[in-house]
Amino acid sequence: MSNRERQIEERLQAVRARIAAAARACGRNPAGIRLLAVSKTFPAADLRAAQAAGQDCFGESYLNEALPKIAALTDPPPEWHYIGPLQANKTRQIAERFAWVHSLDRLKLGQRLDDQRPKDLPPLNVCLQINISGEASKAGLQPGELGAVAQAVAALPRLRLRGLMAIPAPSADMAEQRVAFRQLRMLLDELNAKGLNMDTLSMGMSDDLEAAIAEGATIVRIGSAIFGARG
């Protein structure tokens, strides 16, 4: 085992321990929280090292970067999650190659993914991205437009609306972190009370996963704590 492979294995173990500790601290079962390794900008060799350490799903933000990794990692193939900005000219390959999309923020793009999802694959799991902190620089639906879009996406036959995703404004204060994550959870609860059956909160990254788990995260998206700082 190379030093890099050992480093990734040790970091994965440390992140899993953080997730378990955060879950126990709020009375949750760690098994209900999935670790998504955010592998954008890192080479296929790093993903193979993570796979060898038991990691089975990876998040990519750039289609052109993801496709060679998808081609390289086939024995066994991991589950691929698209977490980056969606563009109309990229939806076909995303619909064909990924199991999840976390960043759906326009109904028109959802309709394209639905049309382009191959019939021999199961429905594409999707989360609606919410601009929970109202940042002009961030993508995502506004909370006020969420209800109508969610109902329309839920009706698309080749998509399965699983839940909500957000990237709140960064904060070093856990109480502030929890406020944003709580808002996302409340939006999910409101939609489910209206008949939607969503089970996923994709929220929390390397610096705030404890706050996200305390507020109900079911998928945490962790990059730098596993692979190190990006260049």
ZALUMSE-850637 format. One record per residue (C-alpha): x, y, z. Coordinates in pm, 1 decimal. Example, Ala and Ser with C-alpha at 12.3 -4.5 7.8 and 13.67 -1.06 7.14 Angstrom:
2
{c1 = 1230.0 c2 = -450.0 c3 = 780.0}
{c1 = 1367.0 c2 = -106.0 c3 = 714.0}
***
This chain:
231
{c1 = 0.0 c2 = 0.0 c3 = 0.0}
{c1 = 136.1 c2 = 341.2 c3 = -96.8}
{c1 = 151.2 c2 = 634.9 c3 = 143.1}
{c1 = -130.8 c2 = 801.9 c3 = -51.0}
{c1 = -351.8 c2 = 492.4 c3 = -30.0}
{c1 = -285.5 c2 = 462.2 c3 = 342.9}
{c1 = -362.3 c2 = 830.6 c3 = 391.9}
{c1 = -698.8 c2 = 800.9 c3 = 214.8}
{c1 = -788.2 c2 = 490.1 c3 = 414.8}
{c1 = -702.6 c2 = 662.3 c3 = 744.1}
{c1 = -896.4 c2 = 975.1 c3 = 650.9}
{c1 = -1200.3 c2 = 770.1 c3 = 553.2}
{c1 = -1187.7 c2 = 593.1 c3 = 888.2}
{c1 = -1167.0 c2 = 929.2 c3 = 1065.5}
{c1 = -1465.3 c2 = 1069.8 c3 = 873.8}
{c1 = -1670.9 c2 = 758.8 c3 = 946.2}
{c1 = -1585.9 c2 = 798.6 c3 = 1313.8}
{c1 = -1698.2 c2 = 1163.6 c3 = 1304.3}
{c1 = -2026.5 c2 = 1063.3 c3 = 1142.2}
{c1 = -2087.7 c2 = 790.8 c3 = 1401.2}
{c1 = -2005.4 c2 = 1023.6 c3 = 1691.0}
{c1 = -2228.8 c2 = 1299.9 c3 = 1554.5}
{c1 = -2514.5 c2 = 1053.3 c3 = 1508.0}
{c1 = -2482.1 c2 = 915.0 c3 = 1859.8}
{c1 = -2470.0 c2 = 1267.3 c3 = 2003.3}
{c1 = -2821.4 c2 = 1338.2 c3 = 1872.0}
{c1 = -2966.4 c2 = 991.2 c3 = 1922.6}
{c1 = -2950.9 c2 = 882.8 c3 = 1559.5}
{c1 = -2840.7 c2 = 554.2 c3 = 1408.2}
{c1 = -2518.6 c2 = 609.1 c3 = 1209.7}
{c1 = -2646.7 c2 = 355.5 c3 = 955.9}
{c1 = -2904.5 c2 = 614.2 c3 = 847.1}
{c1 = -2634.6 c2 = 853.7 c3 = 724.4}
{c1 = -2456.1 c2 = 787.1 c3 = 397.6}
{c1 = -2106.7 c2 = 913.9 c3 = 325.1}
{c1 = -2069.2 c2 = 1050.6 c3 = -28.1}
{c1 = -1702.5 c2 = 1099.0 c3 = -117.1}
{c1 = -1670.0 c2 = 1416.1 c3 = -323.3}
{c1 = -1401.3 c2 = 1322.0 c3 = -570.8}
{c1 = -1402.2 c2 = 1615.7 c3 = -812.9}
{c1 = -1049.6 c2 = 1720.8 c3 = -917.4}
{c1 = -896.1 c2 = 1401.0 c3 = -775.7}
{c1 = -760.3 c2 = 1122.9 c3 = -1001.6}
{c1 = -908.5 c2 = 779.0 c3 = -1051.7}
{c1 = -623.4 c2 = 629.3 c3 = -847.5}
{c1 = -750.2 c2 = 813.7 c3 = -538.8}
{c1 = -1099.4 c2 = 681.3 c3 = -597.7}
{c1 = -963.6 c2 = 327.4 c3 = -629.4}
{c1 = -787.9 c2 = 372.7 c3 = -295.7}
{c1 = -1112.4 c2 = 488.5 c3 = -138.4}
{c1 = -1294.6 c2 = 192.2 c3 = -293.6}
{c1 = -1037.3 c2 = -44.7 c3 = -144.6}
{c1 = -1114.9 c2 = 113.1 c3 = 192.6}
{c1 = -1485.2 c2 = 40.1 c3 = 150.2}
{c1 = -1619.8 c2 = 357.2 c3 = -12.7}
{c1 = -1891.4 c2 = 276.3 c3 = -267.1}
{c1 = -2025.5 c2 = 611.2 c3 = -390.6}
{c1 = -1859.4 c2 = 921.0 c3 = -531.5}
{c1 = -1976.6 c2 = 1273.0 c3 = -610.1}
{c1 = -1858.0 c2 = 1457.4 c3 = -919.9}
{c1 = -1929.3 c2 = 1816.5 c3 = -1025.8}
{c1 = -1787.8 c2 = 1831.4 c3 = -1379.2}
{c1 = -1910.5 c2 = 1591.5 c3 = -1645.1}
{c1 = -1597.5 c2 = 1609.2 c3 = -1861.9}
{c1 = -1385.3 c2 = 1516.6 c3 = -1562.0}
{c1 = -1622.4 c2 = 1247.6 c3 = -1438.4}
{c1 = -1656.7 c2 = 1049.5 c3 = -1761.9}
{c1 = -1298.2 c2 = 914.6 c3 = -1769.9}
{c1 = -1329.9 c2 = 810.4 c3 = -1405.1}
{c1 = -1658.5 c2 = 633.2 c3 = -1476.2}
{c1 = -1484.2 c2 = 448.2 c3 = -1759.9}
{c1 = -1187.6 c2 = 360.6 c3 = -1538.0}
{c1 = -1370.7 c2 = 234.5 c3 = -1230.2}
{c1 = -1567.7 c2 = -67.4 c3 = -1342.3}
{c1 = -1453.5 c2 = -354.7 c3 = -1119.2}
{c1 = -1667.9 c2 = -304.4 c3 = -926.4}
{c1 = -1843.5 c2 = 12.0 c3 = -1048.1}
{c1 = -1926.0 c2 = 255.6 c3 = -768.6}
{c1 = -2248.6 c2 = 451.1 c3 = -750.8}
{c1 = -2203.6 c2 = 789.3 c3 = -919.7}
{c1 = -2369.6 c2 = 1106.3 c3 = -791.2}
{c1 = -2372.7 c2 = 1429.4 c3 = -991.6}
{c1 = -2349.6 c2 = 1724.4 c3 = -753.0}
{c1 = -2242.1 c2 = 2013.2 c3 = -976.4}
{c1 = -2430.0 c2 = 2276.7 c3 = -1175.1}
{c1 = -2655.3 c2 = 2133.2 c3 = -1444.1}
{c1 = -2633.6 c2 = 2255.0 c3 = -1803.6}
{c1 = -2881.6 c2 = 2166.6 c3 = -2075.2}
{c1 = -2611.0 c2 = 2039.5 c3 = -2310.8}
{c1 = -2483.7 c2 = 1794.2 c3 = -2047.2}
{c1 = -2809.0 c2 = 1640.2 c3 = -1927.2}
{c1 = -2811.1 c2 = 1343.2 c3 = -2165.9}
{c1 = -2483.6 c2 = 1196.5 c3 = -2044.9}
{c1 = -2570.7 c2 = 1273.6 c3 = -1684.9}
{c1 = -2903.2 c2 = 1093.6 c3 = -1728.5}
{c1 = -2720.9 c2 = 797.8 c3 = -1884.1}
{c1 = -2420.6 c2 = 767.3 c3 = -1651.6}
{c1 = -2527.6 c2 = 870.7 c3 = -1301.1}
{c1 = -2751.3 c2 = 712.4 c3 = -1038.1}
{c1 = -2818.8 c2 = 1038.2 c3 = -853.5}
{c1 = -2838.6 c2 = 1410.4 c3 = -929.5}
{c1 = -2826.8 c2 = 1637.0 c3 = -623.0}
{c1 = -2834.2 c2 = 1972.4 c3 = -799.7}
{c1 = -3162.7 c2 = 1994.1 c3 = -990.2}
{c1 = -3283.5 c2 = 2353.2 c3 = -968.0}
{c1 = -3503.4 c2 = 2403.5 c3 = -1276.1}
{c1 = -3807.1 c2 = 2211.7 c3 = -1392.2}
{c1 = -3694.6 c2 = 2235.2 c3 = -1756.0}
{c1 = -3373.4 c2 = 2050.9 c3 = -1670.9}
{c1 = -3572.2 c2 = 1790.9 c3 = -1480.9}
{c1 = -3784.6 c2 = 1734.5 c3 = -1789.0}
{c1 = -3470.6 c2 = 1687.2 c3 = -1999.2}
{c1 = -3328.1 c2 = 1435.1 c3 = -1752.3}
{c1 = -3660.1 c2 = 1250.8 c3 = -1753.5}
{c1 = -3673.5 c2 = 1238.3 c3 = -2134.4}
{c1 = -3311.2 c2 = 1124.9 c3 = -2159.9}
{c1 = -3299.2 c2 = 864.0 c3 = -1883.6}
{c1 = -3255.1 c2 = 524.4 c3 = -2054.7}
{c1 = -3557.5 c2 = 299.5 c3 = -2020.1}
{c1 = -3342.4 c2 = 2.5 c3 = -1919.4}
{c1 = -3214.2 c2 = 185.3 c3 = -1609.8}
{c1 = -3407.5 c2 = 248.7 c3 = -1290.4}
{c1 = -3546.3 c2 = 599.5 c3 = -1243.6}
{c1 = -3281.5 c2 = 863.8 c3 = -1177.7}
{c1 = -3271.1 c2 = 966.7 c3 = -811.5}
{c1 = -3284.8 c2 = 1345.6 c3 = -781.3}
{c1 = -3266.1 c2 = 1608.3 c3 = -510.3}
{c1 = -3380.3 c2 = 1964.4 c3 = -558.9}
{c1 = -3109.9 c2 = 2217.1 c3 = -476.8}
{c1 = -3229.0 c2 = 2500.7 c3 = -253.9}
{c1 = -3051.4 c2 = 2835.0 c3 = -216.3}
{c1 = -3115.4 c2 = 2820.4 c3 = 155.6}
{c1 = -2901.0 c2 = 3122.9 c3 = 246.8}
{c1 = -3025.7 c2 = 3344.1 c3 = -37.1}
{c1 = -2677.2 c2 = 3398.9 c3 = -179.0}
{c1 = -2665.3 c2 = 3565.8 c3 = -520.2}
{c1 = -2357.0 c2 = 3360.9 c3 = -612.6}
{c1 = -2523.2 c2 = 3025.7 c3 = -543.5}
{c1 = -2749.9 c2 = 2817.4 c3 = -762.3}
{c1 = -3071.3 c2 = 2671.6 c3 = -631.1}
{c1 = -3443.8 c2 = 2722.2 c3 = -603.0}
{c1 = -3583.7 c2 = 2983.3 c3 = -372.4}
{c1 = -3793.3 c2 = 2831.3 c3 = -93.3}
{c1 = -4103.9 c2 = 3008.3 c3 = -223.1}
{c1 = -4087.8 c2 = 2835.4 c3 = -561.6}
{c1 = -4002.3 c2 = 2494.5 c3 = -425.9}
{c1 = -4353.9 c2 = 2356.2 c3 = -383.0}
{c1 = -4465.7 c2 = 2384.6 c3 = -744.2}
{c1 = -4136.3 c2 = 2254.2 c3 = -883.1}
{c1 = -4132.2 c2 = 1961.6 c3 = -640.5}
{c1 = -4483.1 c2 = 1853.3 c3 = -737.2}
{c1 = -4397.4 c2 = 1873.9 c3 = -1108.5}
{c1 = -4069.6 c2 = 1682.8 c3 = -1073.1}
{c1 = -4236.7 c2 = 1416.0 c3 = -860.8}
{c1 = -4475.0 c2 = 1349.1 c3 = -1149.5}
{c1 = -4195.2 c2 = 1275.7 c3 = -1400.0}
{c1 = -4188.9 c2 = 898.4 c3 = -1456.7}
{c1 = -3816.3 c2 = 848.8 c3 = -1518.5}
{c1 = -3711.6 c2 = 1049.9 c3 = -1212.7}
{c1 = -3750.7 c2 = 964.0 c3 = -845.9}
{c1 = -3765.1 c2 = 1273.6 c3 = -629.8}
{c1 = -3570.5 c2 = 1175.4 c3 = -319.4}
{c1 = -3524.8 c2 = 1500.4 c3 = -130.4}
{c1 = -3347.8 c2 = 1833.0 c3 = -98.1}
{c1 = -2988.7 c2 = 1953.7 c3 = -115.9}
{c1 = -2828.6 c2 = 2278.2 c3 = -1.1}
{c1 = -2488.8 c2 = 2441.8 c3 = 40.9}
{c1 = -2545.1 c2 = 2706.6 c3 = 309.9}
{c1 = -2328.5 c2 = 3012.9 c3 = 350.9}
{c1 = -2013.9 c2 = 2909.6 c3 = 540.4}
{c1 = -1999.5 c2 = 2970.2 c3 = 912.4}
{c1 = -1763.9 c2 = 2857.8 c3 = 1186.0}
{c1 = -2042.2 c2 = 2870.2 c3 = 1445.2}
{c1 = -2227.7 c2 = 2542.1 c3 = 1487.9}
{c1 = -2545.8 c2 = 2713.6 c3 = 1604.3}
{c1 = -2553.1 c2 = 2920.8 c3 = 1285.2}
{c1 = -2477.4 c2 = 2613.1 c3 = 1076.8}
{c1 = -2771.3 c2 = 2434.2 c3 = 1235.3}
{c1 = -3012.9 c2 = 2715.8 c3 = 1153.5}
{c1 = -2965.6 c2 = 2672.4 c3 = 777.7}
{c1 = -2982.2 c2 = 2294.9 c3 = 794.0}
{c1 = -3295.1 c2 = 2314.5 c3 = 1009.4}
{c1 = -3459.8 c2 = 2533.9 c3 = 747.8}
{c1 = -3391.2 c2 = 2270.2 c3 = 482.4}
{c1 = -3531.6 c2 = 1995.0 c3 = 702.4}
{c1 = -3844.8 c2 = 2197.7 c3 = 767.9}
{c1 = -3895.0 c2 = 2247.9 c3 = 393.3}
{c1 = -3871.5 c2 = 1871.8 c3 = 344.0}
{c1 = -4121.0 c2 = 1812.0 c3 = 624.1}
{c1 = -4364.2 c2 = 2065.0 c3 = 475.3}
{c1 = -4351.8 c2 = 1901.0 c3 = 133.3}
{c1 = -4395.5 c2 = 1553.3 c3 = 277.8}
{c1 = -4696.0 c2 = 1677.1 c3 = 472.9}
{c1 = -4847.7 c2 = 1770.9 c3 = 136.0}
{c1 = -4813.2 c2 = 1418.7 c3 = 3.7}
{c1 = -4458.3 c2 = 1393.1 c3 = -126.7}
{c1 = -4265.3 c2 = 1093.5 c3 = -0.1}
{c1 = -3906.4 c2 = 1217.8 c3 = 18.4}
{c1 = -3643.4 c2 = 1053.5 c3 = 235.4}
{c1 = -3320.4 c2 = 1242.8 c3 = 164.3}
{c1 = -3147.6 c2 = 1550.5 c3 = 301.9}
{c1 = -2818.0 c2 = 1597.1 c3 = 117.6}
{c1 = -2641.1 c2 = 1846.7 c3 = 339.8}
{c1 = -2318.4 c2 = 1881.8 c3 = 532.2}
{c1 = -1957.4 c2 = 1890.4 c3 = 416.6}
{c1 = -1615.8 c2 = 1851.9 c3 = 578.8}
{c1 = -1647.5 c2 = 2160.1 c3 = 800.5}
{c1 = -2009.0 c2 = 2127.7 c3 = 912.0}
{c1 = -2113.2 c2 = 1763.8 c3 = 897.0}
{c1 = -2186.6 c2 = 1750.7 c3 = 1272.1}
{c1 = -2440.4 c2 = 2033.0 c3 = 1245.9}
{c1 = -2598.3 c2 = 1874.1 c3 = 939.6}
{c1 = -2634.1 c2 = 1537.1 c3 = 1109.9}
{c1 = -2787.3 c2 = 1700.8 c3 = 1415.6}
{c1 = -3055.7 c2 = 1845.5 c3 = 1187.6}
{c1 = -3131.2 c2 = 1523.7 c3 = 999.9}
{c1 = -2883.0 c2 = 1485.4 c3 = 711.9}
{c1 = -2907.6 c2 = 1148.6 c3 = 540.7}
{c1 = -2621.7 c2 = 1209.7 c3 = 293.6}
{c1 = -2310.9 c2 = 1409.8 c3 = 383.8}
{c1 = -2085.9 c2 = 1519.3 c3 = 96.1}
{c1 = -1723.1 c2 = 1500.2 c3 = 208.9}
{c1 = -1423.9 c2 = 1587.8 c3 = -6.4}
{c1 = -1123.9 c2 = 1753.3 c3 = 158.4}
{c1 = -1148.8 c2 = 1551.7 c3 = 481.7}
{c1 = -1098.2 c2 = 1237.7 c3 = 269.1}
{c1 = -877.1 c2 = 1342.6 c3 = -19.9}
{c1 = -707.1 c2 = 1653.9 c3 = 116.2}
{c1 = -702.5 c2 = 2011.0 c3 = -9.2}
{c1 = -770.6 c2 = 2072.1 c3 = -375.9}
{c1 = -502.0 c2 = 2236.7 c3 = -582.6}
***
